[in-house]
Amino acid sequence: MNPLRVLIKGVVCGIRVEDVEEPLMREIRYLDKLIDELAKGKSMGKILRKQ
């Protein structure tokens, strides 16, 4: 897993990724958000909020 995944912010299925408390569920939401954003054509740099 990418160490910068904690920088992924946003909503997946109506749930804020950064507000999910259970660690396993948060990891799943990170992957969901990543796949959704990649499918929309965004770059990994934008999704992971790199400088």
C-alpha positions as MATLAB code, in Angstrom:
seq = 'MNPLRVLIKGVVCGIRVEDVEEPLMREIRYLDKLIDELAKGKSMGKILRKQ';
ca = [
       0.000    0.000    0.000;
       1.162    3.489   -0.800;
       2.176    5.364    2.382;
       0.538    8.524    0.994;
      -2.897    6.859    0.909;
      -3.755    8.649    4.163;
      -3.849   11.875    2.144;
      -6.838   10.650    0.110;
      -9.864   12.747    1.041;
     -13.444   12.737   -0.138;
     -16.709   10.849   -0.153;
     -17.296    7.271   -1.312;
     -20.840    5.878   -1.211;
     -21.910    8.841    0.924;
     -19.224    8.239    3.574;
     -16.241   10.551    4.150;
     -13.069    8.473    3.772;
     -11.182   10.430    6.417;
     -13.992    9.945    8.999;
     -14.051    6.120    8.914;
     -12.796    4.933   12.310;
     -12.217    1.204   11.763;
      -8.757    0.749   10.164;
      -9.704   -2.105    7.807;
     -12.804   -0.298    6.554;
     -10.766    2.891    6.039;
      -8.261    0.950    3.895;
     -11.149   -0.435    1.830;
     -12.586    3.070    1.370;
      -9.156    4.356    0.269;
      -9.110    1.699   -2.449;
     -12.709    2.497   -3.460;
     -11.908    6.189   -3.751;
      -8.706    5.506   -5.671;
     -10.496    3.292   -8.197;
     -13.359    5.789   -8.604;
     -10.995    8.704   -9.238;
      -8.780    6.718  -11.632;
     -11.883    5.689  -13.574;
     -12.757    9.392  -13.932;
      -9.337   10.000  -15.487;
      -7.584   11.759  -12.602;
      -3.862   11.244  -12.123;
      -2.425    9.456   -9.078;
      -0.626   12.669   -8.089;
      -3.902   14.579   -7.844;
      -5.680   11.820   -5.971;
      -2.860   11.438   -3.419;
      -2.475   15.252   -3.206;
       1.230   15.332   -3.958;
       2.882   18.755   -4.093;
];
